[in-house]
Amino acid sequence: MKKTLLTLTLSASLVISGIGSAAQAGPQNKDNTAMFVGLAALAALGVALNQKKQKEEDAREQRKDDARRAAERERQRQMAREQARQAELDRQRYQEQERYRHAERQRHEELERQRQIARQRAEDQQRRYSSHEPLRGHDVIKPPRYQQQFNGNPPLPQQCLEVVNASRGDQVMYRMNCLAQNGINLRELPGECIRTVQHEYRARKVTGYDPRCLTKNGVDLARR
C-alpha cells in the first residue's frame, strides 16, 4: 500500500512538471498541455482514492484491535469470576468440613461420656452383685425362688463384663467368648441367662450372660 502511494505521488509530480514545461513551450503544445492536465487529474484522483482506501484499511485494523482487546478484557473478567466462584466453593467446602468435624467431635465426646456413665453403672452393679449389698429403686433384686449352685466354675472374671451400646439402651453382660477363654464351662451356666442384643453403632449382634440373671440363679460373680 505504501509503495502504491509513493508511485502515484511520483507520477503526479512528473505530470505537474510536464505541465509546467508544456506551458512554457507555446501555443503549439496546447494539446500536450491538455493531456498533461488530464493525467494530473487522474493522478490526483488515484492519490485520493488510495488515501481513502488506506484510511478504511487502518479503520478495519483498528476495529480488529479493539475487538481483540475487548475479547481479552472479557476473558480476564470471566477468569476472575471463575476464580471467585472457585474460592467461594472452597470456602463453603471448608466450612462444611469444619462443621462435620465439630459434630463428630461432639458425637464422640457424648459417646465417651455415655460409655463412662454405663461403665460406672456396671461397676456399681457388679460391686453390689458381688457383695450382696442392698440395691435401690429399680435395681432391687428380689430373692431367688431357688438357689442353684454352679460349683464347677470359678467366679466369673471381671474383665469379661462388658457394657454394650445396644439399640434399646446400654446393656451389661458377660461376653461368652471371654468366659470361654478364661476357663469357664459355658455348659454349666444357666441357659436362661443368655442374652443377644443388637449393637447400636456396629452391624453385629452381641451374645452374653445377664449378670442379674446369673446372680438370681446362684452363679458366683467375681469381686473387685
Helices and strands as residue ranges (DSSP letters): H 2-25, G 27-29, H 30-131, G 137-139, G 158-160, E 161-166, E 169-175, H 176-181, G 186-188, G 191-193, E 194-198, E 205-209, H 211-216
